[in-house]
């Protein structure tokens, strides 16, 4: 476990790299939900050009000669780069965040606008508001101009227009269940399972939005949604039962879709009421 003082020391060193504007602790450790095996996620909020050479030298200094960092964009369009390091024997991930894109994410969220984006490692996809959510949930460790700290405070309140947009977007869950019925008739369990995963995850997003809770990735999404006030009874248990049932022939797949449709409809009603 890295101490708070050690994390702040790392953050100060990162702030000396040209391009890095702020550093924040993210992930489960920022939320207080970590386990002893959890990685330490450090968000490196930068503006181009990021001096990758200087960053690589710092990585080797704190994590050993084999440490490597990527160029921006090497990991994909939304988790756009960083480094998987071990510092003092602890797994520490440096994760790039383009600060201008983060600010744009926040402005769009305030206007009730968002979109889904492909990203390796994210089977549901990354919602554009995830950047704003990360800033809201992060622990700011170093901030050269105060910009990230100001965003952290502003995003503490979930924007009402985004809440309405995410809840409204759950219409896709019903569409997916309907589309999956053609696959069920052919016994195509893989297609049905894919549709069900996305449909149920969209319901979980709607429940979080209605509750004013940020979601930044899919990990633990269904169980967390089941604990929210408007969740239908046994939401997470029923969702997992539906997913587990998507491995039989047409009758079993049809029954799983019937159960999914009931859960989706109940979720949408509860999110729309009040």
N, C-alpha and C positions, 0 to 999 in steps of 0.2 A: 504494500500500500504506500503510495506516495503521499507525503504530508502536504498540507496546505502551503507551507512555506516553500517546499520543493516545486510545487505546481506554479506558484507565483514566480519563482526563480526562472523556470522554463519559459513562462510567458514573457517575462522581461527580455530574455534572450531572443525570443522569436520576434519581439517588437523591434529589435534592432535590424532585422532583415529588411532591405528595401522592398517596399510594396505591401508589407504586412501592416495593417492599420489597427487591428485588435485581435485579442485571443480570448476564447471563452471555453469553459468546461461544459461539455454537453453530455448527451446520452443518459444512461441510468444513474450515473454518479451525480449529475446535476439535479436529477429528480429525486435523489435519495432512495432509489429502488435497486441499487447495485448489490451484487453478491461478491464474495471474495474473489471469484474468478472473472469478474467483469473487467473489460478493457477500460482504459482511461481515454476518452475521446476529447481531443482538443481541436476546436474549430479555429482555423487560421483565416481571419477575415482580411482579404487583400484587395488592392486595386492594381490592375496591370500597369506596367509590367512587374511581375513578381520575380525577384532575383532568385531563381532556382539554384544557381551555383552557391550563393551564400547560404541558402537554406540547407543544401546538402552538406556543406561544411559543418554547420551547426548540428545537423543530425548525426554526423560521424563523431562529433565531439561529445555528445551526450549519450549516444546509443552504440558506439563502437564503429570500427572501420567498415563493417559490412552494411551499415545503414544506407538506405536509398530512399530518395523522394522522387516523385514524378513531376513532369511538366504539367501545367494546367490543361485539362481536357483528356489526359491519358486514361482516366478511369471511366469516362463517359460524360454526358452533357450536364448532369445535375450533381452527382457526387464527382466533381471534376478532377480530383487528384488528391495527393497527400503522401503519407508514408506510414507503413506498419513497422513500428519500432519497439524495442525493449529498452526501457530506461530504469536503471537500478533494479533490474530483474522483473519489472512490471510491464505488461503490454500497453503501449501508448500509441494511439492512432492520431496522426496529424491529418486533418481533413480540410481541404481548401473550401472557402466560400467567397465568391466574388461579391464584394460589398455593394456594388451598384445593382447587381441582380437581386440581392437580398432586399434592398430598399424598394426595388420595383415590385417584388413579391408582396411587400407590406402595403404599398399603395394600391395594388390590385385587390388585395384582400379587403381593404377598407371600402372599396367600391363594389364588393360582392362578385369579383371576377376571379376565376381560377381555371386551371387546365391540368390534365394528367400527362405525364411524360415518362417515356421509357428510360429505365436505368438498370444496368446490370446489378443483380442482387436484390432487386425490389420487384417481386412477382406481380404486385398490384399496380406498380408504377408510382412515380413521385408526384404528389399534388404540388402545384406551384406555391401554395401557401405554406408548405413545410418549412421553407426558409424563414418566414416570419415566425412560425411556431417555434423553431429552434432558438431564435433570438429571444423569444418570450421566456422560454424555459431554461435558458443557459445561465451559468454563473460567469459573469464577466471577470476575467482575471487581469487583463491589461487592455488599455483603450487609449490610444494616442490622442485622439481628438474629442472623446466623449460621445462619438456618433453611435457606437454600438450600445452603450449604456442608455442613451436616450431612446433608441429603438426598443431595447429590452423593457423599459418602463412603459412605453406607449402600447406595446403589444401584450402587456399583461391583461388587458381587457380584450376579449375576443370580439371582433367587429360584427355587429348585428347583421349588416348586409351579407357578410360571408356565411353566417349561420343560416340565413334563409336560402342562400344559393346552394350550399352543400345539402341541406335537407331536400330542396327541390330536385337536386341532381340524383336523388335515390330512385327516381323513376326508372333509371337504367337497370336497377335490380329486377324489377318486374319484367322488363324486356328480355333480360338474360335468361330468366326462368322459362319464359315462353319460347325463346330460341332454342334452349336446351332440350325441349320436348322432342324436336326432330331427331336429335342425337340419341335420345332415350329410346325412341322407337326402333332404332338400328342397333341398340345395345352398345353404343359408343360411350362407355363409361368415362374415358379420359376427357372427352369434350364436355360431358355433363359436369364432371368434377371441376374443370376450369371455369365454367360458367357459374357454378355454385360458389366457388371461392370468391370470385369477384363480386357476385351479388351480395353475399353475406358481409364482405368487407365494406361495401358501400353502405349497407345498413348500419354497420358499426360506426362508420364515419358520420352518418346522419345523426346517430345518437350522441356522439361526442360534440358535434356542432350545436345541436339543440341545447346541450349542457354547457356550452361555452368552453369546451376543452380542446386544446390543440392536439393534433395527431401529426407525428413526424415520420413514422414508418409503420410497417405492418406487425412488428414483433409485439406479441401480447395484446393485439388489437381486439380480438373477440372476447377474451376474458375481461378485459378492461371495460368494454362496452356493456357487458352483462351486469356490471356493478353500478351503472349509472341509473339515476332516478326514473327515467322514462323507459328503460329497457323492458320489453315484454318478459313475463315470468320465464325463468330458466333460459334466457336468451342464449348465453354462451353454450350451455349444455345442449340445447336444441340445435344450435348451429353445428356443433361438432358431431352430433348424431346424424345430421343431414349429410355432412361431408363423408362420414364413415360409411354411409349407406350407398354411396355412389360407386359401387364396385360389382354390382350384380347384372342380371339380364334386364330386358325391357320392363318387366313388372316392378322389379326393385327400384330401378332408376325412376320410373314414373311415380312411385310412392315417395321417393326422396324429393322429387320436384314438387309434389303436392304439399309435403311438409314445409319445404322451403318457401313456397308461395304463401302459405299461411303466416309464416314468420315474417316475411317481407311486408305483407299487408298490415300485420299488427304493428310492426315497427314504424311504418309510414304513418299510420293513424296516430300513434302515440307521439311521434315527432311533430305532426301537424297540429295537434290539439293544444289549446291554451296559449 
